Amino acid sequence: MKSGGPEVGEPATAAPGPKSTTPSAGGGGSVVTRVGPIYAIGWILSWLSCRVVFRARLVDISKVPAGPVILVANHRSYLDIPLIGTGLYRHVCYVARHTLAESRFLDWFMGRCGAVLVRRGTPDRAALVEIEAHLRAGDVVAIFPEGRRSRDGSLGPFKGGAALVARRCGAPIVPVALVGTDRALPSGGRPRLVRVRAVYGDPIDSSRRDAMEVARGEVARMLAEAGQPVILADAGSAETDADGGAVVR
């Protein structure tokens, strides 16, 4: 979703136009790639919660380039989802676990906001096709590539499926460090009025075979510089939600 804090500088994008759709890469449907009224309402609520309630700072958001781009971030809290896109004046496609669609409201809301639903535990080619359609339309795609929320603060391996799509589309990958969200809105706990931050790194060329590894290293570095050092966990070693496994939860 998007924001306008004077402290962070504006991304190099124009204000979005009316809602529109673009044919999907598979030719079997369309994807929402611009801001419509439902998305706008969600963005306003996200802006109020992040910028007013949790006093979010958005650092170096101007590093997010115009055109297609993938944002990849650490994931410790539900608050990560609105925070990562609350500073962008353009449509953001969020990649979410498919089980969220079991809620009729969320299914309706995410469909009108242009989210992509991914089936966990299996390569989801249909979801990758949708992500590619968003990128080819010039969209921002936000992904939490650990696959689930971390409960112990460790940073799990970044899954690489989205990097393959980014490479095909020539879209850069921007690492994002989300700081303080686990204290502001902890899993299973009460919200606390803790200030949060989103720190945006330099774009990474997705043609690099190690692009996701580099992105993970940059996220870890930015977290450490923000006073929140992390342990880089091996696959399967991080303490995560037992029913996780999706890109966004």
Salt bridges, closest charged atoms under 4 A:
GLU7 OE2 - ARG57 NE 3.54
ASP60 OD2 - LYS63 NZ 3.72
ASP80 OD2 - HIS75 ND1 2.87
GLU132 OE2 - ARG136 NE 2.85
GLU132 OE1 - ARG168 NH2 2.97
ASP139 OD2 - HIS91 ND1 2.93
ASP139 OD2 - HIS134 ND1 2.73
ASP182 OD2 - ARG76 NH1 3.81
ASP202 OD1 - LYS63 NZ 3.22
ASP210 OD1 - ARG208 NE 2.94
GLU218 OE1 - ARG221 NH2 2.77
GLU225 OE2 - ARG221 NH1 2.83
ASP241 OD2 - ARG149 NH2 2.84
ASP241 OD1 - ARG151 NE 2.50
ASP241 OD2 - ARG249 NH1 2.45
ASP243 OD1 - ARG249 NH1 3.18
